[in-house]
Structure formats: C-alpha cells, structure tokens
Amino acid sequence: MTDVLEETVQTTVGSESRKARRMRKPRLAALTLAALACVVSAALACGLAGCSGAGTGAQDGGSGVASGGSGDAAGSGEDAGAQGATTYGNTVEEGQPAPEFVCVDASADGQGAGEVSLSQYQGRVVVVTSWASWCRYCVEDMPVWDQLKQEFGEDLVVIAVNVGDDQATAQQFAADHDYEFIWAMTSADFDSKYFSQGIPYDVVIGPDGVVASEVEGSLGDGMYDSYRQVISGLLE
C-alpha cells in the first residue's frame, strides 16, 4: 500500500494565493516529495490532501522540493543506475513551446500498437493530463475535463496519459468511462519531458504550441471556471 500523504503547498500569485491537492505516484522509488502548484489565469484556493489507494509501483520516499517546469531533472526510478533505466525530467515551461512526446495508444478499442503524439493535434488547444486509476483526484477531475471538451468541441483535445497502471488496467478504465479523451500510456520519451512527482499533472498548450498553464495537483471546486478561462483566452 502506498503512503497516504497530506501537506499544504501555497503558491503566491500577486496578492492572491492558491493551494492545490495532489497525489504522489507510487511507481517511483527514492524520489523527493514535490511541493509545487503552478499558476493558471485565475487565482483560487483548494485544499491539498493525499489520495488513498494502492498503486502498481514502489513506494515513494524522502522529502524536498522539485523545480517543475524549469527543465531540472526530477529524479529516476529504483534502479536509476542500471543500464537502460528511464531518465525522469521535466522540460515544460510556461510561455515556451511544449516539448514533443510520443506515447503508446491506450484507447479501449486499441491494441496498444498505435502512437499518440503532441504534434498530431497542432493548431488546437491541447490538455495533457497525467493520471492513474488509483489517484482519487485524477478520477474526480476527469468529468470536468470531459465537460470542457463537450463545451469547446473540436477546438479542444484532452490527452490523458496514464503514468501509474499497466496497459490493461488503463484500457479497462477507458472502456468503463465514456470520456472523449485521447487515451495514452506513458513512455520513456514522455517521462523524460513531462515527469511530475505528484498527479494529477495538467499542462494546457495553446494552438501555437506554447505552454499556457502547468499545474501539479487538482484545483478542486474551482477547476472548471479556472480552466475555462484559460482555454477561452487561447481561442480568442
């Protein structure tokens, strides 16, 4: 079982402040505890709380602060020194072009042989959300992303990248939920550029390919209004 973590992280935006709820990913071992909630267009407050449930990987350990979005490497897995081990990093930065990535298709009717890439959806607003089936806040946020998808239609693409389950579990989740998402499994390429120590981790990318918003954690009750404002602004 994973540890149930509870801590409060507050990021000041001008005279406003925000707290974000997040779940740490149990698939990573010996990694520092991230404490980061990046800004979106509207300032709001949400409580941070740990999620309960079991993941598929090793338990996290240690504590500290990760500099998400700065290009710093966030860490590596349990066998970091082993040949061929995945290198974890984050090169996402607001106001800069979003890093290209290629993942494996995880749609309910897919065979896992196809690819999902960011460049496939160039010219549209893209949300890249990192999630896992055991992450309570990830699951709670999905209906909101689907509501936004219904509202903005073809102008918005939601790429849901599973970072904590096996492919069969991810595909079954997709089959059980009628969301208009592009379902994908994480990859070494994705982990080297979009790694986050907490999930959900949401990146909003404009039609020009530039990162408009980066948030580690759930915005809770304020999620719909906040992201609606961001997406609407990108489509003006």
Secondary structure, 3 states (H helix, E strand, C coil): CCCCCCCCCEEEECCEEEECECEECCCCCCCCCCCCCCCCCCCCCCCCCCCCCCCCCCCCCCCCCCCCCCCCCCEECCCCCCCCCCEECECCCCCCECCCCEEEECCCCCCCCCEEEHHHHCCCEEEEEEECCCCHHHHHHHHHHHHHHHHHHHHEEEEEEECCCCHHHHHHHHHHCCCCCEEEECCHHHHHHHCCCEECEEEEECCCCEEEEEEECECHHHHHHHHHHHHHHHHC
